[in-house]
Amino acid sequence: MLSATVVLAACSSADTAVGSAPVNPYGPAADYPMVLGAPFAIDGELYTPVDTLNYDSVGQVVTDQAGGAAISAEHRTLPLPSYIEVTSLETGKTILVRVERRGPMSGRALIGLSPGAMEQLGVQPGTAVRARRVNPVEQERAMLRRGERAPERMDTPKSLVEVLRRKLPAGTDIPESHRDRADTMQAPASAQRVTPANVVPERKADIASTKPSVSAPSDAMVAPKGKGGRYFVQAGAFSVQANAQNVANKINGTIVSSGKLHLVRVGPFPGRKEAEASLAKVKGAGYTGARIYDTDR
């Protein structure tokens, strides 16, 4: 009996020794092993996670609330975790972000950034961005794992930002304020301000309308500061004025011409809260690409 007791005690000690200690979530081991996962479909399109070392793409950003204040992101195909530099194609500002989740799980956005990352980059949902996979030093990795901000990168040159903007997927809605900023960039003389990618696709229901009500375009949407507010909601930009007028009639909006485009807007509003309430109504009417714009930015 004594021998049996000794053997059992030895086995118990061995089991305890074999057990592995939990991984330090802030240490280097927290980055391994990287997870890919099986292919999956979103809105009928198949996505296959791949360990692509030289990943570099452009598209729009959305907010990923799951990330909280940490500087993290969600992506559909990059390994989890991995690290990317995200550049705002509005300002050229670039930050380092840790990819920790799969997504976005709806729509065509390229990437979802945590509220903390959105704030650091200074962007809003719908802003065009560049996401480029990088291999940062361990010190910067550790900062992101702890939920801290890594040092910001040098701003991307405006000439390169303009080149990247031209690579955006066809149909990407670029806010008017973004296009205006692009005019000041060092772009080739042959660059055109308005391209097909700037125009919001016009819905069949809008094109079918042949008798839009006749109401003169209004400049009320761009009223001076202090006379209505700094925020407005833009439902879309249309190349055909009749289609723009049809949309304006449906959402009680107004039309402002910008070059060859006709912008349908609602507002202005004195605060962002009022603008967000209007945005919800406009999207509820079927114009899911609507955005809030701040005349002070």
Secondary structure, DSSP 4 states (H G I P E B T S, - for coil): -HHHHHHHHHHHHHHHHHSPPPP-TTSGGGG-S-B----EEETTEEE-----TT-EEEEEEEE-GGGTTSSEEEESSS-BSEEEEEEETTT--EEEEEEEEE---SSS-SEEE-HHHHHHHT--TT-EEEEEEE---HHHHHHHHTTPPPPPPPPPPHHHHHHHHTTSPTT----HHHHHHHTTS---TT--S--GGGSPPPPHHHHT-----------GGGPPTTSS-SEEEEEEEESSHHHHHHHHHHHT-EEEEETTEEEEEEEEESSHHHHHHHHHHHHHTT-TT-EEEETT-
